[in-house]
């Protein structure tokens, strides 16, 4: 086991699925239509779907395509967070959370790269994929249960608007034509997601997962 494996293994989610679902519901309630937090949650949902697609792929070609999509989403999402939201955590006196977030996402990028060297249809691949999924799930839980709620609470409205614009720009800059968007289009209590890019699969009204 590599050092990075041990780092990721150390953060294997102690929280339950129920705890993660509750955290998402609370985060959704903190969103407003089209804001940065609604975009973050939408991207988290897309990443969860991409992990599942990679796991369920029936042949090497399908798994390769699913892995490329997963890598694209994870990288675009993380770069946008690192450029916009993690510095904002520092401004909100949450430097410790920002440092942890950077470290976890750096480890994830390395593990994504290592995944490419494993035989796609092997059990080793599935084991590594699940190991990575669990680490990402814990990172998402940290963001949705505390870090980003603190950011929402501490920064003024003008700063929130700037974060939304800059996050969207950074994500779109990396993703290009692949920047599929699911955004909250009404009060978060309704949890209504609307598909912006025609290749996305929109979530039904009232669905948080």
Long-range contacts (C-beta under 8 A, 24 or more apart in sequence): 4-107, 4-110, 4-111, 5-111, 5-131, 7-103, 7-107, 8-107, 8-108, 8-111, 8-131, 8-132, 8-135, 9-131, 9-135, 11-104, 11-135, 11-138, 11-139, 12-131, 12-134, 12-135, 12-138, 13-134, 13-135, 13-137, 13-138, 13-141, 14-138, 15-138, 15-141, 15-145, 19-141, 19-145, 20-137, 20-140, 20-141, 20-144, 21-208, 21-209, 23-141, 23-144, 23-145, 24-144, 24-208, 24-209, 25-208, 26-144, 26-145, 26-149, 27-144, 27-145, 27-148, 27-149, 28-184, 28-188, 28-191, 28-208, 29-188, 29-189, 30-148, 30-149, 30-152, 30-188, 31-184, 31-188, 32-184, 32-187, 32-188, 33-183, 33-184, 33-185, 33-186, 33-187, 34-164, 34-183, 34-184, 34-185, 35-160, 35-164, 35-184, 36-84, 36-85, 36-160, 36-163, 36-164, 36-167, 36-168, 37-148, 37-152, 38-183, 38-184, 38-188, 39-164, 39-167, 39-168, 39-171, 39-181, 39-183, 40-77, 40-81, 40-85, 40-143, 40-148, 40-167, 41-144, 41-184, 42-181, 42-182, 42-183, 42-184, 42-193, 43-73, 43-77, 43-171, 44-77, 44-140, 44-143, 44-144, 45-182, 45-193, 45-203, 45-209, 46-73, 46-180, 46-182, 46-200, 47-73, 47-74, 47-77, 47-136, 47-140, 48-137, 48-209, 49-201, 50-74, 51-129, 51-132, 51-133, 51-136, 54-129, 55-126, 55-129, 55-130, 55-133, 59-121, 60-120, 60-121, 63-120, 63-121, 63-125, 64-120, 67-115, 67-116, 67-120, 70-112, 71-112, 72-175, 72-178, 74-108, 74-109, 74-112, 74-136, 75-109, 75-112, 75-174, 76-171, 76-174, 76-175, 76-179, 77-171, 78-105, 78-108, 78-109, 79-170, 79-171, 79-174, 80-167, 80-170, 80-171, 80-174, 81-105, 81-167, 83-166, 83-170, 84-163, 84-166, 84-167, 84-170, 85-148, 85-151, 85-163, 85-167, 88-151, 88-155, 88-159, 88-163, 89-147, 89-150, 89-151, 91-155, 92-150, 92-151, 92-154, 92-155, 93-154, 94-147, 94-150, 94-151, 94-154, 97-142, 97-146, 97-147, 97-150, 100-142, 101-139, 101-142, 101-143, 101-147, 104-135, 104-139, 105-139, 107-135, 108-132, 108-135, 108-136, 108-139, 111-135
